[in-house]
């Protein structure tokens, strides 16, 4: 029974003083209203007779807007008057074009289209929650509503990482082309592949002379070299508890994903093979290097549902997986936090075994809280204690960085907004020096 029936009862109650018998008036009035409510409910379209379907977008980038349309068909011979609530999980950011409180009308045999605009606030798969249809009678005195009818058509919207750092890709690619051209013109260099033979000119490195070819040609010939291709790059994402810490407006893991995407796009353009591994106490995602056009889309879809786990990362597992999967010497980029407890007890014991076969690079994000604690001069006792704790944490980070450097590990420690570009610059520097 709706508010209209309640109003009808209230209006009837106002007429009771004018009835010869108030008791008979109550019976007649109540019975009449209930009869109207019953008839109105019988004339409402049963929700079980309706069918629902969805159509629209299935993929959107974080920060973007997707449109998913709900289609309700009314095959019954009666006109449908209903309130429709198409509920999504809160993080989907659903905004229906028609508010749920508004009553819509669908003629017999007609179709109703209800678009919803989704602006998700989190990565991952955002699913529809439930569909509720409240069917009213012609007088709107009563309604029919049944759980699970019509059946909720399933739909999942995959929210891809934001990838804000892609705006820096053209500048990094321009630097990469300069590096490739410099290495070709320079001739011999570390980390290059043999190209052709040419005559010796004054200024060439004598170590490039091919003595056997020179003896055959009765002239001095030198080897020319070209930059190496098909190098190996392994991006390892730590999805343990330290990745759940919020740095600015997003978790540390999202910052690492953004930096990994820029590095992957740059390395793929350079002709390197890129693999990805995400793990904590178990392997959460893996992507093996493939053709350049298909690599970045596969990587983005694999990282989209990745979420931090509140567990201590098993670096023994990570090292074992990297050594098992990568037989050839590679650049292993580990996205983690420079936390003394996690790295000192977990990573440092297995680091010698990993660094003996691969070149290791640690990519970490500055914690802005520590910078704020140590920025000013404390004026209150509690501020002094907080500043002391901040300086102690920074000192522990420095000790961890020194311990990593002793094993030949390169450390990139940058603010969240600059991690992607700083890491890309470090990759280009290593490539220019032929140290990959």
N, C-alpha and C positions, 0 to 999 in steps of 0.2 A: 504494500500500500504506500502511495506517495504522499507528498505534502498537500497535493490537491484534494485528496480524500479527507485528510485531516481538516482542511479549510471548510470543506462541505459539511463535515460533522459539526464544526464550530458554528457555522451559519445556521444549521438546523437547531442547535441548542439554544440560539437566541430566540427562536420562535416557540419554545416550549411554554412560556407563560400564556400564550394565546390559545393553547389547546384545552378542550374541556377536561381531558384526563391527561395529566403530565406523564403518567406511566405508559399509557397507550401511545402517547406522542413519542416517547423515547424508543419504544419498540418499533414503531413504524419508521421513524427516522433512521435508526440504526440499521434496521433490516433493509431499507431502501438503499442506503449507502453501500452496505455490504453486497447487495445484489448488483449494484452498478460496478463495484470493484471486481466482483467475480466475473461478470460478463466482459469487462474491459481486459481482464487478464487472459480470458479465453481467446479474445480477439488478437492478442499480441502474438507476433511471430515467434515460435519456439526457437531458441538459440541453436538447438541441435540440428535444425534444418539448414543452417547457414554453413557456408564453406569459406575458408580464408586461405590466402596465398600471399607470398611476398616476392618483390622484385626490386632490384636496385644494386647499389655498389657493395662489394665485399671487401675492398681494401681501401684504406685511407692512411695518409701520413699524419703523425701526431701534430696537432695544431690545425689540421684541415677539417673540412666538413663534407660528410657523405649524406646521400639521400637514399632512404629505404622506404618503399611504398607498400603499405598493407592493402590488399585487395579483398573485399568481402562481397561474395555473391549471394543474392537473395532469390533462390529458386522457388520459393513459396508463392501461392496466389494472392498473398496479402502484402500490404505496404509495411515496410519495416521502419519503425521509429525507435531509435536506440541511442544510448550513450556508449561510446567505444573507448576503452582505455588500453593502449598498446604500451606495456611497461617494459623498459630495458633496465639493465644494471645501472646504478647511478653513475659510474665512471664512463658510460657511453655518451653522456651529455645529450640525451634525446630531447628534442623540442618538436612536438607534433604541430602540424599546420592547423589542425582543428582541435581545440581544447577538449579534454575528456568530459567536461561538464556540459558541453553543448549537445543537444539532441539532433541527430542527423536523420534524414529521411531517404529511404531507398525504395523505389517502386517495385512492384512484383516483377520478378525476373530481371531486375536491374543489378547494377554493380556500383559499389562504393570504393573510391580510392582515397586512402589516408596517408599522405606523405609525412615522414618524420625526418628531420634534419639532425644528424648526429655529429657532435663536435667532441670527440673523446678527450679525456684528461689524462689517460694513462696508455702506455703501450700494451700490446698483447691482444688477446681475443676477447671481444666484448659481445656477449650473447644477449638475445632477447629473453625477458623473464617470463611474462605471461600476457595473454590476451583475454580481456574481460568484455563481454557484450551484455548490456542491460536493455532488453527489449520491452517497450511500453505499448500499452493498448491505445486505441484511437482517442480516448478521453484522458489518457495519461494519469489515470487514477491508480493503476497497478502496473507491475512489470514482471517479466520473467528473466531469471538469471540462473545459470547452471555452471558450476565449476567444470572446466575442461571442455565446454561446448560454446562455440566451435573450438576445435582443437587448435592450439597455438602452433602456427607454422614456424619451424625452426629457422634461425638465421644467425650467423656469426660474422661479425665485422672484425677483420684483422687490422690492427692499428700498428703501422710501421714506425720505426724510430724517426725522430725529427730530422736528423742529419743537417743541422745548421751550418756545419763547417764546409759543406760542399761549395760555398761561395768562394773559398780560398783555393779550390782545385785549379782554376785556370792559371793563377800565379805560380803554383807549385809545378804545374806541367811545363810552363815556360822555363823555369829553372832547370827542370829535368832535361829539356831539349838542349839547353846551354851546356849542361854537364856531359851529355852524350857527344855533342859536337866537340867539346874540349878534349875529351878522352880520345876521340878518333884522330884529331889533328895532332895531339901530343905524341902519338905513336905508342911506344911501349909504356905500360903501366901495370901496377899491381891489380890483380883481379880482372884481367882482360883475356880475350880469346884471339888466337892466331887468325890473321886475315889473308894477307898476300906478301909477296917478296917484291922489293924495289931496290934500286941502286943506292949505295951509301952516299950521303952528302955530309958536308962538314957540319958538326953539331949533333949528329945522331949519337945515341947511346951505343957504345961499343959492345955492350952486352946483348944488343939486338942483332948483331952480325950472325948470319947463318954461314958458318965456315964450310960446310959440305957443299951447299949450293954455290958458294963463291968459288970453290975449287972446280966445280963442274962448268961454270960459266966463264971462268977466267976473269971475273970481276967481283968486286966486293958488294954483296947483297945483304940487306937487313930485312928482318921480319917487321911487318906492320901488324897492328893489333886493333881490335874493335871491342867496345864494351861488352862484357858478358851478359848474356840473357839467360832466362830460365833459372834464376837464382831462387832460393827457397825462403819464404817468409811465413812464420807461424805466429798468429795472434792468439794469445791465451788470456781468456777473461776469467778473473777470480770472481765467482758469484757467491762467496761466503759472506759472513756477517759484516765484514768491513765494507762490502759493496753496497750495503743497505743504508749507510750513513748519508744523510742529506747534505749536499754541498750546494748552497744557494737554494734554488727552487726545485731541484731534482736529485734523485739518489746518485751516488758516486758511480754506480753501474751505468747509468744513462750517459754520463760524461765519457766513460770508457768506450761505450758503444759508438758514440759520435766520433771519437778519435780513431777507433779501429776502422770505421767506414772510410774516413778520409785517407788513412794509410793504405787500406786495401785498394781503393780506387787509384791512388798514385802508383802503387807497386804493380798493379795489373797493367796500367799504361806503360810502365817501364819494361814489361815483358817478364816480370817475375811471377813465380808460382806462389799463390797465397793459400794457406790452410788456416782454419779457425778451430779452436777448442775452448769450450766453456765448461767449467767444472768447479765443484766445491768438495763434497764428500763423494760425489758421483759425477759422471760426465753428463752435462745437461744439453749440450749441443755440439755438433761437429759438422764442418763443411770442408770437403776436400777440394783442392784447387782444380779448376776446370777451364774451359775456354773463357777468354776475357769478356765477351758480351754477356755470358750467363752468370759470371761469378758474383757480381755485385747484387743482382736481384735475389740470388739464392742466399747470399749472406744476410741481406736485409730481412728476408722472411724467416730465416733461422733465428735471428736475434730478436725479432718482434715479441715472441711470448716469453722471453727470458726474464726471470725475476730473481731478486736476491733471496738467499736462504740463510736463516739465522743459525748457522752452524759454523764450526771452525774448519777452515779450508784444509784439505788433505794435500799438501804439496808433494808428498811421496807419490800419490796417485797421479798428480799432474806431471811430475818428472818422468814417471814410468810410461805414461801415455805418449808424451812427446818423444822419448827415446825409442819407443816401440814403433811409432808411426813415421818418424823422420830418420832415415838411415843416412841421408846426405847432410853435410854441414849446412845449417840454416841460421837465419836470424830469428831468434825466439823473442817476441815482444810480450812481456807479462804485464797485464793491466791489474794492478793491485794497489794496496795502501802501504806506505812506509811506516808500518806500525811495528815497534820493536818486539812486542809479544808474538804477533802472528808470523813475522818473517824470521825472527831470531830462533824460535823453536821449531818452525815448520819448514821454511825455505832454505836457510843457511846450511843445515845438515845434508841436504840433497843437492845443493848448488854445485859442488865440485864435480859431481858425476855429470850434471847437465852441461856445465860450462866447458868440460873437456871435449865434448863433441860439437857443441853449438855456440854461436855468439849470442849472449843473453843481454836483453835490454829491459829495464824495469820502467814502466810508465805509471806515475803516481800523480795524484791531485792534491794541491795544497788544501789544508783545512782552514777556512777563513776564520773560524772561531779562535784558533791558536794565534793567528795574526792580530786579531782584535785584542786578545788578552795581553799581548806583549807590546802593543803599539804605544800606549801612553804611560804616564807616570801615575802610579796608584796613589790615591789620596785617603782611602779608607782601609782598615785592616783586612777586610774580606777581599778587597781588590788586590791587595798585596799578595794574599795567598793564591788568588786566581792567577795573577801574573807569574808567580813562582811556579805554579803547576804548568803554565804554558811554556815557560822557558825550559822546564825539565823535559817536557814532551818534545820540544824542538831539539834539545840536546840528544835525546834518544834517537830521533830521526837522523841526526848527523852521524851518530855512531853506527846506525844501520847502513847508512850510505857509504861510510868508510869501509865497513866489513864487506859490502857488495863490491866496492872498487878493488879490494884486494884479490877478488876472484876474477877480475877483468870484466865486471858487469858495468854497462853504461846505465846511468840513472837519469831519467827525465822527470823532474819534479816541477810542476807548473800549476798556476791557478786553473780553475775549471774552464774558464773562457778561453784560455790560451793553450790547453793541453794538446788539442788536435794539431794546431799549427806548429807548436814547438816539436812535437813528435815527428811531424812530416819534415821539418827542417833537419832534424837529427838523422833521419833516414837518407835525405839527400846528401848530407855531409858525409855519411859513411859510404854512400855510393860514389861520391866524387873522389874519395880517398881510396876506393877500391877495397874497402874493408868488409864487404858483405860476403 
